[in-house]
Amino acid sequence: MSKPIKVVLAGAGAFGIKHLDGIKNIEGVEVVSLVSRDLEKTREVAAKYGIAHVTTNLEDSLALPEVDAVILCTPTQMHAAQSIACMKAGKHVQVEIPLADSQRGAMEVAAMQEQTGLVAMCGHTRRFNPSHQFVHQEIAAGRFNIQQMDVQTYFFRRTNMNALGQARSWTDHLLWHHAAHTVDLFAYQAGSPIVKANAIQGPIHPVLGIAMDMSIQLKAANGAICTLSLSFNNEGPLGTFFRYIGDTQTYLARYDDLYNGKDEKIDVSQVDVSMNGIELQDREFFAAIREGRQPNSSVASVLPCYQVLHDLEQQLNAG
């Protein structure tokens, strides 16, 4: 077997933990350094997962000569700059969604990847969830074509907290984070670029400074349409729910699970080697490194998503 891929994980919050749990199941990968802002909490997580090096400074980890790659689960506004820093240090990088909080930032990351030739991937997890993989395979086989996607992304976050209910040091965003999942997935599943996009938003929260409710419409070049509703005001059920309406079937995707239009569960356990979308995302990252290729959800492949988000932001800012 080839030598283990040695990895830095930056951000020991809710999603950092998800990645650590997924990596435990992947042979030939070792997390050698953990970076996060609270040193004591970081040490606790590192002890649990057997990680020797702990720091609050990403540069410390990038300076370790044995490091091959970095997974960034840090605040959104840090993603672009940290991704570029990793590649400048000669490290492959996977950054959690979103790639950046601006079109300019996303383009700068893509330019650095092209310059270095390193593996640079963004965590557009929906491409990897077994539920969405199943639908993608049906489309690729010519058995299903999307007419419409109806998507609901609903959370109850009227205070600044993460998925574990812990206080955040930064503010999440419906457009630049949560809409990114659906904008990318719609174009990916439709196999057609987005040619029209509209958005409206509700009132701006007086403390958080963000819209707590948003509605987005998308149209692909092939005629498929998508309606996306997002809210931080919803008390339940929570999460993102996808309804694929097609020419031969209707599918309901709830994270890694899939149902037909009659709400009968579809067995997707054999779609991939795991039922964990985050683990499958990480497996693709490490496979791309070993095979010297660009991964599914490479920064280049997701870049059109960030153009759409930029255009929507311009609409919203114009009122």
N, C-alpha and C positions, 0 to 999 in steps of 0.2 A: 504494500500500500504506500502511496505517496505521503510525504510528510504532512502533519496536521496543519490546517489553516489556523493561524493565531489571530484572534479578533479582540478589538476594543469595543466595548459597549458603552455609549455615552447616554446617560439619562436613565436613572434607576427608578423611574416612576411606574405607572400602571402598564404602559406599553413596553418599557424596558424589561419588566418582569415577564411579559408574554414572550418576548424574544428569548430570554434566558431559558424559559421552560421549553420552548421549541427546539433550541439548540442542543439541549440535553439529549434529544432523540436523534441527532445527526452525527454520524460517525466521522471522525477525522477533522473535527473542529474543536478548538479550545479557546474559551474566553480568558484572556490573560490580564486584562485590565478593565476596571469599572470606573466610570467618571460620573459624578453627579455633584450638585451644589451643596448638599448637606453631608459633611464628611462622616459623621457618626452613623447616620442612616445608611450611607453607602457602604460603610464597613460591615454593617449588619447583613445587608444583602450579599455582599461579597463573601462573607463567612458561610452563608447558607449555600452558595453555589460554588464554593471552593475556588474563588478568584483571588490570586495572590496580590495583585497590584491595585491600589485604590488611590484616587486623586480627585480633586475638584477642578483640575485644569486639563483640558483636552490636549494642550501642547505637550504636557508631561507624557501622556500616553503615546502621542505621535512620535515622540523621540525614542521610544523603545525600539531597538533594531529588529527584534523578532516579529514585530507586528506586521501582518499582511493586509488586514482589512479592518474597517470601522463600520459599526452600525450606529446611526444617530437617532436617538429617541428624545431629542432635546426640544425646547420651545420653538414654535413655528418660525419666529423672527430670526432665529439663529441658523436655520437649515442651510440657506444658500452659502453664507460665509463659511460655515463649518465644513460643508461638502467640498468647497474649493480648497480649504486648508488641508483637508485629508489628501486630496489628489496632489496638491503641491508637495506634500510630504511623501508622495509615492505610494499611497495606500488606496486600495479599492474601497469604495464606499457605498453603503446602502443607507438612504435617509428616509425616515418615516414620512408619510404623506402629511403635509404638502411639500413638494420640492422647494418651494419658496413662497413668500407672501407678496410677490410682485412678478410681473412678466419679465422685467429686467433681470431680477435675481435668477429666475429659472433659465433664462438665456445665457447668463454668465456661467452657471453650472454646466450647461450643455457645451459651451465653448471650451471650458477647461477639460471636460471629458474627451472632446475631440482632439484637443492638443496633447493630452497625456496618453490616450488610448487605454486608460484603466477601465475596469468595470465600475460603472456608476449607475445605480438603480434606485428607483423611488418606490416606496412601499404602497403601491396601489393594490391593496390586498384583495379587492374584489376580483381581480384577474385570476386569483389563485384559490379562492374558496371553492370547494368541490361542487357546490350548488351552481355557481356561475360557470365553472369549467364544464359541467354537464351540458348546460345550455349552449355554450360555445362549441362543444363537440357536435351537438345536434345541428347547429348552424353550418359548421364546416362540412358536415356530411350531406347537406342539402335537404335535411328533413324538417327544418324549421327556419322561418324568416320573421324577424321582428316587424310588427306593424306599429306597436306602441309600447313604451315602458312607462309605468306609473310607479313612482318611488316616494316613499315617506321616510324622512330622517328626523326622528323625534327624541328629544332628551328633556330632562327637567333640570336646568342648570341656571337658576336665577342668581346664584352666587358663583364665585370663581373656584370651581373644584374640578378634579379629574374623574376618570372612570371608577376610581376606588373611593370616591367621596372625600378625597384629601384636598387641602388647599393648594391652588396653583400659583406659581410665581409669574404667570403670563396669562393672557386672555385668549381663549379659543375663538374661532370665527366660522360662521356658517358657510360663507362663500369660499374662502381660501383653504379651508380644511374639508368640511363635510360635503360641500357640493362637488369638490374635486373628485371624490370617489365616483359619483354618478356621472359627471360630465365625461370622465375618461372611460368608464365602463360602457356607457351608451355608444360612443363612437367605436370602441373596441368590439362590442358585440354586434353592432349594426354592420361593421366592416365598411364604414362610410364616414367621411369627415362631417363635422357639424358645420352647417352653412347658415343657420339662423339661431339666435339665442336672445331671449328676453327675460328680464327679472324685475320683480317689485319686492319691496321689503316693508316691514312694519316699523313701529317707532324705535328710536335708538334708546337703549337702556341708559338711565341717567348716571349710573355708577360705572358699569362695564364699558360704555361707549360703543357698543355694537348693536346691530339689529338682532332682535331675539326671534324674529319670524321672517321667512323669506319664501318666495315662490318663483320657480324658474321653468321656462319652456325652451325646449331644444328641437331642432329639426336637422336631420342628416341629409346629405346629398341624394341618397336613394329614396327619400320620402318618409322614412321612419321618424316618429316623433316621440318625445319624452316630456313628461310633466313631473317636476320634483318639488315637493313641499318639505320645508325644513323648519324646525322650531326648537328653541331652548325653553319654551314655556309649557310643554306638554307633560302631564303627570302620569301618562302611561297608556298603552304599553310603550316601552322604550326601545330604541334601536332603529335600524334601517330595514325596511321591507320593500322588496322589489316585485312588481307584477309585470311579467313579460306576456304581452298579448301578441300572438303570432298568427300565421296563416293556417297552422295545423294543430296548435295547442296553446294552452295558457299555463304558465309556470309562476309559482310564488316562491321566491328565494328569501330565506331568513338566515343570514350569515352562512354557515356551512350546511344548512339543511334546505331541502327542496320539496315542494308540493306541487300537485297538478291543480287545475282550476276547480276541482271538486274538493280541494284541501286534503287529498290523499297523499301520504308521504311517499316520495320516490327514493329508492335506495341508491345513494351516491357513494357508498363506502368503498367501491372498487374503482372510482374515478382516478384516484391518486394513492400514493403510499401512506397518506395520513388524512384525517378529517379536520386537521387544524390549519386554517388558512395562513396564519402567521408562520408556522413551521414550514409550510410548502413554499412560501415566499422566501424564507431564509435558505431553504434547500436550493432554490433556483439561483440565488445569489452566489452561493458557494460552488455550485456546479458550473456557473459561468466563469468563475475565477479559474477553476481547475481546467476547463476546456478552452480557455482563451477566447471566449466569445462574449457578445453583449447579451444581457438577459432579457426575458420578457419583463416589461415595465422599466426598460432602460430609460435614462433621462431623455434621450433623443425621442423615444417612442411616446413618452407622455407629454412632451413639450406642447403639442397642439391643445391639450387640456388647459394649459395656463394662458394661452392666447385667448381662449373663450372666457376664462375667469376674468382676465383683464378687460375684455370688452364688456362683460356684465358689470364689472365694477365701475367702468366709465358711465354706463347707463344709470346705475344707482346714484352715482355722485351728481349726475346732471339733474336728478330728481324726476 
